[in-house]
Amino acid sequence: MRDEEIYKEAGVRIQGLRERWSLTREEMAEFVGLSAKHIYEIEAGRKGFSASTLYRIATAFGVGCDYIMTGKEDKNLEA
């Protein structure tokens, strides 16, 4: 799978999490310390993101980084 496809699918999952929490992009941006434009570009798959950004988003929504990247949670991880 190409990087562009990975980021696009991750963006869809991030958007889904944001919508599940009923947050606007502006609210999410403040929540995770990014700009609303950056959130839009990530959700649209137009922009990649660093490991630290991935971690901040995953932590904010209470999911693992693996969920954002693959759509699956690793059940073997210790809390």
N, C-alpha and C positions, 0 to 999 in steps of 0.2 A: 504494500500500500504506500502511496506517495505521501509526502509530508502535507501537501495541500489537502488531501482527502482526510488525513488524520485530524488536522486543525478544523476542517469544516464540520466533521462529525462531533468533535469535542465542543465546538461552538454551539451546535444544536443542543447538546446535553446541558451546557451552561445556561443557555436561554431557557430551557425547560425548568431548570432549578430556579432561576430567577422568577419565572412566571408562577411556579408552584408556591413560592414564598410571597407572591403578589407584590413584587418590587418593580419599580420603574428602573430604567437603566441608570438614571441619576442617583436613585437611592442605593442601588447595588454598587455603583462607583464609589460612593461615600463609604459604604459598608466595607469594601475591600481595598480602598485607597488607590483607585484608578480613575481616569476620566471617563465620562459617559461615552465619549467618542471611541475611546479604546475598547470599552465594553462592547459597543456596537460592532466594531471591526473584528473583535474576537468571535462574537456570536455569528457574524456573517461568514466567518472563515477567511476573512481577508488579511488577518494579521495573526502571526504565531504569538506565542507567549513564553516567558521564561519559566524555569522551574519554580522560582519564588512566587511568581504570579499564579501559577497553577496551585501551589500550596496554599496561598492566601484565599483563593476562590474555594478550593475544596474544604478548607478549615471553616470558612465562613458559613458554608452550607451543610457542614457536618457529614461530608462524604469523603471517601478516599480519592486520592489522585488517580488511582486506577479506574474508578468509575468514570471520571471525566474523560480520561483518555481512551477507555475501551468499552465503557458501558457496563462493566462487571465489577463487583466488589470482591476483593480477596478475603474470603472467609477465614483464612489461616493467619491473618495478622492479629497481633496482640494489641489490645487497646492501650 
